[in-house]
Amino acid sequence: MAEVNTTVEVTPGAAARIRSVVAEQSGQVTGLRVGLQDGGCSGYTYLIEFEPKADDDDMVIELEGARIFVHPLHVPFLAGSVLRWNEDRFQSGFVLDNPNVKRTCGCGISFDV
C-alpha cells in the first residue's frame, strides 16, 4: 500500500466528517473511497463511499486524521482535486472539485475527463 498525500486535497470539514463516520462505525469502516465509475450521459460519475479497508494496490491519503483510498487507475483523473463536505439547509454530502473535468452533463451529475 503506497502512502501519498498529493492526489486529493481534503478540507478540514471533509476530514472531520470522515473521522466522525469512522468513529461511529467503530471498526466497520476505516476510510473513504474516492474514485470514478462509468455512468451518466457524459461518461463518468464519482464513487464516494466508506470502506472497511484499503485494497492492497490503493493509494492511501492520510490528512488530518482522515484516510482516503484511491485506486491507482483513478489517480490521473483525480490529481489536484479538492474533497469537501457540504452541508446546508437542503442537503449534505461530499463534493469533489476536480480541475480535470472537461465537460459535465446538463444535470451536473456526470462528467468527462
Buried (B, 14 or more C-beta within 10 A) or exposed (E): EEEEEEBBBBBEBBBBBBBEBBEEEEEEBBBBBBBBEEEBEBBBBBEBEBBEEBEEEBBBBBBEEBBBBBBEEBBEBBBEBBBBBEEEEEEEEBBBEBEEBEEBBEEEBBBBB
